[in-house]
Amino acid sequence: MSAKRKIEVFSAGCPACEDTIALVNRVACPSCEVNVLDMNDPEVAGRARGLGIRSVPAVAVDGELADCCAGRGPEESTLRAAGLGKS
């Protein structure tokens, strides 16, 4: 028997998060243990920061942020380049 694969879905309860939860549950195999984590919980938010999560929804598989979820979120340099902070 295969070892269980730990799947964590970091969610804020938004429609995009709900769609991701449905996708993960649809794709998950019998050896996948899916847990939906609420980003409104400070402990969950701390874990998310530790994984490098910068926006939700995000998915981690066996403690590693999935490639599809890495590198997203606002960055100061990008926002400034778009004109934020300029008079």
PyRosetta script that sets phi, psi and omega in degrees:
from pyrosetta import init, pose_from_sequence

init()
pose = pose_from_sequence("MSAKRKIEVFSAGCPACEDTIALVNRVACPSCEVNVLDMNDPEVAGRARGLGIRSVPAVAVDGELADCCAGRGPEESTLRAAGLGKS")
pose.set_psi(1, 137.8)
pose.set_omega(1, 179.9)
pose.set_phi(2, -72.3)
pose.set_psi(2, 151.6)
pose.set_omega(2, 175.3)
pose.set_phi(3, -71.3)
pose.set_psi(3, 148.7)
pose.set_omega(3, 177.9)
pose.set_phi(4, -66.5)
pose.set_psi(4, 138.0)
pose.set_omega(4, 174.7)
pose.set_phi(5, -96.4)
pose.set_psi(5, 127.1)
pose.set_omega(5, -177.2)
pose.set_phi(6, -91.0)
pose.set_psi(6, 117.5)
pose.set_omega(6, -179.8)
pose.set_phi(7, -112.4)
pose.set_psi(7, 124.8)
pose.set_omega(7, 177.7)
pose.set_phi(8, -117.3)
pose.set_psi(8, 126.3)
pose.set_omega(8, 175.8)
pose.set_phi(9, -109.0)
pose.set_psi(9, 117.5)
pose.set_omega(9, 179.0)
pose.set_phi(10, -91.3)
pose.set_psi(10, 120.6)
pose.set_omega(10, -170.5)
pose.set_phi(11, -134.6)
pose.set_psi(11, 148.4)
pose.set_omega(11, 172.2)
pose.set_phi(12, -111.6)
pose.set_psi(12, 8.9)
pose.set_omega(12, 177.6)
pose.set_phi(13, 82.1)
pose.set_psi(13, 9.7)
pose.set_omega(13, -179.4)
pose.set_phi(14, -79.4)
pose.set_psi(14, 165.9)
pose.set_omega(14, 178.9)
pose.set_phi(15, -57.2)
pose.set_psi(15, -39.4)
pose.set_omega(15, 178.3)
pose.set_phi(16, -64.5)
pose.set_psi(16, -37.0)
pose.set_omega(16, 177.5)
pose.set_phi(17, -65.4)
pose.set_psi(17, -43.7)
pose.set_omega(17, 179.5)
pose.set_phi(18, -61.3)
pose.set_psi(18, -39.8)
pose.set_omega(18, 177.1)
pose.set_phi(19, -62.7)
pose.set_psi(19, -40.6)
pose.set_omega(19, 179.9)
pose.set_phi(20, -67.2)
pose.set_psi(20, -40.9)
pose.set_omega(20, 177.7)
pose.set_phi(21, -59.8)
pose.set_psi(21, -44.8)
pose.set_omega(21, 178.8)
pose.set_phi(22, -62.3)
pose.set_psi(22, -42.5)
pose.set_omega(22, 178.8)
pose.set_phi(23, -61.9)
pose.set_psi(23, -48.4)
pose.set_omega(23, -179.4)
pose.set_phi(24, -60.7)
pose.set_psi(24, -44.6)
pose.set_omega(24, 179.7)
pose.set_phi(25, -64.7)
pose.set_psi(25, -34.0)
pose.set_omega(25, 179.7)
pose.set_phi(26, -71.4)
pose.set_psi(26, -37.2)
pose.set_omega(26, -175.5)
pose.set_phi(27, -86.2)
pose.set_psi(27, -23.4)
pose.set_omega(27, -175.4)
pose.set_phi(28, -58.3)
pose.set_psi(28, 142.1)
pose.set_omega(28, 178.7)
pose.set_phi(29, -98.1)
pose.set_psi(29, 172.6)
pose.set_omega(29, -179.8)
pose.set_phi(30, -59.5)
pose.set_psi(30, -23.5)
pose.set_omega(30, 179.8)
pose.set_phi(31, -92.5)
pose.set_psi(31, 10.9)
pose.set_omega(31, 177.8)
pose.set_phi(32, -99.4)
pose.set_psi(32, 130.0)
pose.set_omega(32, 174.6)
pose.set_phi(33, -107.1)
pose.set_psi(33, 106.0)
pose.set_omega(33, -175.3)
pose.set_phi(34, -94.2)
pose.set_psi(34, 127.0)
pose.set_omega(34, 175.7)
pose.set_phi(35, -124.2)
pose.set_psi(35, 128.2)
pose.set_omega(35, 176.0)
pose.set_phi(36, -97.1)
pose.set_psi(36, 124.4)
pose.set_omega(36, -175.9)
pose.set_phi(37, -112.3)
pose.set_psi(37, 133.9)
pose.set_omega(37, -176.6)
pose.set_phi(38, -88.4)
pose.set_psi(38, 115.0)
pose.set_omega(38, -178.8)
pose.set_phi(39, -67.0)
pose.set_psi(39, -10.0)
pose.set_omega(39, 175.6)
pose.set_phi(40, -76.8)
pose.set_psi(40, -11.5)
pose.set_omega(40, 176.5)
pose.set_phi(41, -85.1)
pose.set_psi(41, 121.6)
pose.set_omega(41, -177.8)
pose.set_phi(42, -56.1)
pose.set_psi(42, -34.9)
pose.set_omega(42, 178.7)
pose.set_phi(43, -66.8)
pose.set_psi(43, -41.0)
pose.set_omega(43, 178.5)
pose.set_phi(44, -65.3)
pose.set_psi(44, -44.1)
pose.set_omega(44, 179.5)
pose.set_phi(45, -60.9)
pose.set_psi(45, -38.8)
pose.set_omega(45, 177.1)
pose.set_phi(46, -65.2)
pose.set_psi(46, -42.8)
pose.set_omega(46, 176.9)
pose.set_phi(47, -61.9)
pose.set_psi(47, -42.4)
pose.set_omega(47, 179.5)
pose.set_phi(48, -60.3)
pose.set_psi(48, -45.7)
pose.set_omega(48, 178.0)
pose.set_phi(49, -58.9)
pose.set_psi(49, -40.6)
pose.set_omega(49, 179.6)
pose.set_phi(50, -63.3)
pose.set_psi(50, -28.2)
pose.set_omega(50, 177.9)
pose.set_phi(51, -87.0)
pose.set_psi(51, -7.9)
pose.set_omega(51, -178.3)
pose.set_phi(52, 88.6)
pose.set_psi(52, 16.5)
pose.set_omega(52, 179.7)
pose.set_phi(53, -74.4)
pose.set_psi(53, 127.9)
pose.set_omega(53, -178.6)
pose.set_phi(54, -118.9)
pose.set_psi(54, -9.3)
pose.set_omega(54, 176.2)
pose.set_phi(55, -155.7)
pose.set_psi(55, 158.9)
pose.set_omega(55, 179.0)
pose.set_phi(56, -119.0)
pose.set_psi(56, 154.7)
pose.set_omega(56, 2.7)
pose.set_phi(57, -74.2)
pose.set_psi(57, 155.3)
pose.set_omega(57, 176.4)
pose.set_phi(58, -143.2)
pose.set_psi(58, 151.4)
pose.set_omega(58, -177.4)
pose.set_phi(59, -129.2)
pose.set_psi(59, 133.9)
pose.set_omega(59, 173.3)
pose.set_phi(60, -117.6)
pose.set_psi(60, 139.2)
pose.set_omega(60, 177.9)
pose.set_phi(61, -119.1)
pose.set_psi(61, 120.6)
pose.set_omega(61, -178.3)
pose.set_phi(62, 50.7)
pose.set_psi(62, 43.4)
pose.set_omega(62, 174.7)
pose.set_phi(63, 80.3)
pose.set_psi(63, 6.5)
pose.set_omega(63, 179.5)
pose.set_phi(64, -118.4)
pose.set_psi(64, 131.1)
pose.set_omega(64, 178.2)
pose.set_phi(65, -64.1)
pose.set_psi(65, 128.9)
pose.set_omega(65, 179.5)
pose.set_phi(66, -64.6)
pose.set_psi(66, 144.3)
pose.set_omega(66, -178.4)
pose.set_phi(67, -53.0)
pose.set_psi(67, -35.0)
pose.set_omega(67, -178.2)
pose.set_phi(68, -64.9)
pose.set_psi(68, -17.7)
pose.set_omega(68, -173.2)
pose.set_phi(69, -109.9)
pose.set_psi(69, -0.1)
pose.set_omega(69, -177.5)
pose.set_phi(70, -88.3)
pose.set_psi(70, 149.1)
pose.set_omega(70, 172.1)
pose.set_phi(71, 74.2)
pose.set_psi(71, 11.4)
pose.set_omega(71, 178.3)
pose.set_phi(72, -93.7)
pose.set_psi(72, 167.1)
pose.set_omega(72, 177.4)
pose.set_phi(73, 107.3)
pose.set_psi(73, 160.5)
pose.set_omega(73, -176.9)
pose.set_phi(74, -70.9)
pose.set_psi(74, 143.2)
pose.set_omega(74, 174.1)
pose.set_phi(75, -122.5)
pose.set_psi(75, 142.1)
pose.set_omega(75, -177.0)
pose.set_phi(76, -56.4)
pose.set_psi(76, -45.7)
pose.set_omega(76, -177.0)
pose.set_phi(77, -61.4)
pose.set_psi(77, -39.4)
pose.set_omega(77, 179.1)
pose.set_phi(78, -67.7)
pose.set_psi(78, -42.0)
pose.set_omega(78, 178.9)
pose.set_phi(79, -64.8)
pose.set_psi(79, -41.7)
pose.set_omega(79, 178.4)
pose.set_phi(80, -64.7)
pose.set_psi(80, -39.5)
pose.set_omega(80, 178.7)
pose.set_phi(81, -63.8)
pose.set_psi(81, -28.0)
pose.set_omega(81, 178.6)
pose.set_phi(82, -81.0)
pose.set_psi(82, -7.1)
pose.set_omega(82, 177.2)
pose.set_phi(83, 112.1)
pose.set_psi(83, -3.8)
pose.set_omega(83, 179.7)
pose.set_phi(84, -65.7)
pose.set_psi(84, 133.5)
pose.set_omega(84, 177.3)
pose.set_phi(85, 87.8)
pose.set_psi(85, 1.6)
pose.set_omega(85, 178.2)
pose.set_phi(86, -99.1)
pose.set_psi(86, 137.1)
pose.set_omega(86, 179.1)
pose.set_phi(87, -77.4)
pose.dump_pdb("model.pdb")
